[in-house]
Amino acid sequence: MAESLEDIVAKDLAVIFCGINPGLLAAAQGHHFAGRGNRFWRTLHLAGFTPGEVRPEDDRTILDYRCGLTAVVDRPTARADQLSLLEFEAAAATFEEKIARSAPRFVAFLGKTAYAALSGQKHVNWGRQARRFGDAAVWVLPNPSGRNLAFSLEQLVHAYRELRLAAELGDHDC
């Protein structure tokens, strides 16, 4: 099994989507959001970031839409709650450097957990945040994991579409 999951990033992207950490299946397969129950790719398409639903094995094509993928903590786990606060603290400097080097317009955290740990905030609202990473605006979106039953697909799409509209992105220009 892979020990981590390779970032899919480039310079000057519109959005880098930041997961908390790789899931075990994603790390084993070497592709982001590979779990059958994960709604990331479907949500991204329905929110207008991609013209069609990307398959996990084609995850690198997200760069064609000026989007990237990374995780805050590299260590794969079955569940995000298996990570410690110390792991987030240890990953913080490297993560901020990665974002500064890539220079995206937006950094979108998928779920509140990682952003709360990195920012030191106990209460985090959904949507655009006051803090920036480098020159990137920060946005917090609901996690699309199939384990996150608090959000329907429709609610996920609405939240992700708000980011797409805020970034003034066309359907073919993520």
KAWO-V841620 format. One record per backbone hydrogen bond with DSSP energy under -1.0 kcal/mol. NH is the residue of the N-H (numbers start at 0). CO is the residue of the C=O. If there is no record, write none. Layout:
{{NH,CO} {NH,CO}}
This chain:
{{7,68} {11,101} {13,65} {14,65} {15,105} {16,67} {17,107} {18,69} {26,22} {27,23} {28,24} {29,25} {30,25} {37,34} {38,143} {42,38} {43,39} {44,40} {45,41} {46,42} {47,44} {48,43} {57,54} {58,55} {60,57} {61,58} {62,59} {63,60} {64,61} {65,62} {66,61} {67,14} {68,7} {69,16} {71,18} {72,19} {76,21} {81,78} {82,79} {87,83} {88,84} {89,85} {90,86} {91,87} {94,90} {95,91} {96,92} {97,93} {98,94} {99,95} {100,96} {101,97} {102,98} {104,12} {105,13} {106,136} {107,15} {108,138} {109,17} {110,108} {110,140} {115,111} {116,112} {117,113} {118,114} {119,115} {126,139} {128,137} {132,135} {135,132} {136,104} {138,106} {139,126} {140,108} {147,144} {148,146} {155,151} {156,152} {157,153} {158,154} {159,155} {160,156} {161,157} {162,158} {163,159} {164,160} {165,161} {166,162} {167,164} {168,163} {172,169}}
